[in-house]
Amino acid sequence: MRWKNRPEGSNWGDFGDDDQNGRLNLITSDHIKVAAKEIQSGERFCLSLPLDLPGGNLLNSGRFPPELKPTLRAGIPNSNYRLSSDFPNFTDVISDDAVLLHTQYSSQWDGLSHVGQEFDVSGEGRPEAVYYNGYKAGEHIRGPEDELGMYAHALGIEKMAEVGVQGRGVMIDLEGAFGRDKKAVGYDDLMGVMDRDNVTVSEGDMVCIHTGFAQMITEMGGVPDKNKLHNSCSALNGRDNRLLNWITDTGLSVLIADNYAVEAYPSEKGEGSCAALPIHEHCLFKLGIHLGELWHLTPLNNWLKSHHRSRFFLTAPPLRLPGAVGSPANPVATV
């Protein structure tokens, strides 16, 4: 077994010693059949930003927009390529491209191999770099310094894709309560919004947090304002233990937001040795809850509010890209 100690408040082993899907296991066939009843009008909403937004690298200096380029055909760019140049009798014109893609630049899923912690899994007083369910850095999740280079041999994003991510989505509208002012939202704030809007979350639900941040990015049109990017809109307060307990107790399967990191980052100062990203620690590391970030939720949120609803059917698999720790997302909501 990979671990003797598991983190306090974690569910390691609850879905099996070798589980790599975490709380996605709560989206059962019965849950999906119930979730399908949320489809009433058949209208659909794309919840992804264009993958070249936010634009530039002001939001995260290490992530850049996609770079498209043509593939090559006999050394010639395969763009508007006329086959007649090779075969006089053929009339086809062909374009074929490649992309350099930062998987977490725009609308995205965080895989369970995205954020781990230093933790004493052996019980011998030696913290090790580990991820959900005790999978280890360097052995299961390898870096560029390891043999064969960076690759998640466990907890890769393809594991999420393989289960087919579908179920009931639930919208919580923070912008409607707090506008676009910068605010760290704690448990009391969240409960107030949910009570006001009559929102309930049940086991297996995919919870979406609407803050207006992605809509603000679209309004910038690819020319982002650094001050607004870092000083606008709500985010969850990961230092609020009651909020973390709520995430545990609801049984939600995934947690999604239209902002940069779901939680306020940098987080409030913690005590002693602690995670810089406490919701990432709680969700990805302890509970196996995938996080969605920078989703474009505003058009769907507006429709739901106008129809006095908060629930919808959500289809949201990542790319089936073996070994990746994250993936672009192109989710579709059906109402």
C-alpha angles and dihedrals in degrees: 000000000000096000143028096184122048123195117268110265094017128127097216109156095011091109093037137298092270099038116145100172103065116186092359081086087074091067096087129175089259090052091053092050090053091045091054089065087072088073102096109141099024092229115148133211127197106221097191127098115226100277093239090066141128083035128222120015103278093115094053118005092208097054125074137185120269118279115215122197135161124260116239129253110196088335094309122112108262095225121120084348113179112217088202087077088067102024114029093201095056122087101187121129112201137194123185126172146190130207138210100212130186097212095213101039098104135001103357154156122236110221121217087253091060099083128020135158142231102257138159100244093162096055090230097110095260113121113213132191103257141156137209115328092009100292107159135232112242093019107050101007105040130196133210090271091059126086111283092012134252112355136137103228086178129030092019116162090251088074089064092047092051094061092054107238108236134133146097118331122204122199123214111189111212094162090060089059104033106021117214098314115125108261137161104222117213134187096278092049092049094048090049092054093046092048092048093050096037093240121164129185122208134188112291095018120140105229120211121196113205115203103152092244097121090046088054089052091053089050089056089061098216094311101096126200107228094207093052093044092058101032108042141087136008129298131177118267104237093190091066104099092195089058091051090049090051090055089052098043099046093060091224110174101212135006120219134181138176091227132084103271109358087241132060109273126226086034125217113283112277131206121262119328108355145145118280087213104040096175090049088050092047096045109030099030106032106027107021093239112155116223125220118203138187094014116162100240104153101091091048092044091052092050092048093049092050090052095043092244136124102179132078142154113270130198111185120151119163123227112289091238110153115227098012121131094209141011143203111258128218100181124181124206119201119197 
